[in-house]
Amino acid sequence: MNIYVGNLPFATTDEDLKQIFAEYGEVQKARVIIDRESGRSRGFGFVEMSDNAARKAISTLNETEYDGKQLTVNEARDKSNGAVGYGNRRRSW
């Protein structure tokens, strides 16, 4: 399952994100999203885990505090469901 993690402190690294979720099961992948232009964190990321571990992590970590910020943790939505995100826009210049 792919998990969305929002409201991350800007200093959070991929390894930090992996460690937060490792307590709930094996983390297959953990990635903090970085802004291409500034090179800074965009304040959110994604974690991939087995379904059972992911459900446990979501129910436990959602709305908990990490490094002074309240995390938003839920199942990531599939891009193919008609949602157009920031990264899908085409630039005309």
C-alpha positions as CSV (number, residue, x, y, z in Angstrom):
1,M,0.0,0.0,0.0
2,N,1.2,3.5,-0.8
3,I,0.8,5.9,2.2
4,Y,0.7,9.7,1.9
5,V,2.5,11.6,4.8
6,G,1.7,15.3,4.9
7,N,2.9,18.2,7.1
8,L,6.4,16.9,7.4
9,P,9.0,19.2,8.8
10,F,11.1,20.6,6.0
11,A,14.3,19.0,7.5
12,T,12.9,15.4,7.2
13,T,14.9,13.1,5.1
14,D,14.0,9.8,3.3
15,E,15.8,7.9,6.0
16,D,13.9,9.8,8.8
17,L,10.6,8.9,7.1
18,K,11.6,5.3,6.8
19,Q,12.5,5.2,10.5
20,I,9.1,6.7,11.6
21,F,7.3,3.8,9.8
22,A,9.7,1.0,10.4
23,E,8.2,0.3,13.8
24,Y,5.0,-0.9,12.1
25,G,6.5,-3.2,9.6
26,E,9.0,-3.5,6.7
27,V,9.2,-0.2,4.7
28,Q,9.7,-1.0,1.0
29,K,10.2,2.6,0.0
30,A,10.1,6.0,1.7
31,R,10.5,9.2,-0.2
32,V,10.2,12.9,0.8
33,I,9.1,15.0,-2.2
34,I,11.7,17.7,-3.1
35,D,10.9,20.8,-5.1
36,R,12.8,20.7,-8.3
37,E,13.5,24.5,-8.5
38,S,14.5,25.2,-4.9
39,G,15.9,21.7,-3.9
40,R,13.9,22.0,-0.6
41,S,11.3,19.6,0.8
42,R,7.8,20.2,-0.2
43,G,6.6,19.1,3.2
44,F,5.1,15.7,2.2
45,G,6.2,12.3,1.2
46,F,5.2,8.7,0.4
47,V,5.9,5.4,2.1
48,E,5.2,1.9,0.7
49,M,4.5,-1.0,3.0
50,S,2.4,-4.2,3.1
51,D,-1.3,-3.6,3.5
52,N,-1.5,-4.8,7.1
53,A,1.5,-2.8,8.2
54,A,0.3,0.3,6.4
55,R,-3.1,0.2,8.0
56,K,-1.6,-0.1,11.4
57,A,0.8,2.8,10.7
58,I,-1.9,5.0,9.3
59,S,-4.2,4.4,12.3
60,T,-1.4,5.0,14.8
61,L,0.5,7.9,13.2
62,N,-2.3,10.0,11.7
63,E,-2.6,13.3,13.6
64,T,0.5,12.5,15.8
65,E,3.2,15.0,16.4
66,Y,6.6,14.7,14.8
67,D,9.3,17.3,15.4
68,G,6.8,19.9,16.3
69,K,4.3,19.3,13.5
70,Q,1.1,17.3,13.4
71,L,1.3,14.7,10.7
72,T,-1.4,13.8,8.2
73,V,-1.1,10.1,7.3
74,N,-3.5,8.3,5.0
75,E,-3.7,6.0,2.0
76,A,-2.3,7.7,-1.0
77,R,-4.9,8.4,-3.7
78,D,-4.2,7.0,-7.2
79,K,-3.4,9.7,-9.8
80,S,-5.4,7.8,-12.4
81,N,-8.7,8.6,-10.6
82,G,-9.0,11.9,-12.5
83,A,-7.0,14.0,-10.0
84,V,-4.6,16.4,-11.5
85,G,-1.7,17.3,-9.3
86,Y,0.8,20.1,-9.5
87,G,3.3,17.8,-11.2
88,N,0.9,17.1,-14.1
89,R,0.6,20.6,-15.4
90,R,2.2,21.4,-18.7
91,R,4.2,24.6,-19.0
92,S,3.7,26.7,-22.0
93,W,6.9,28.7,-21.8
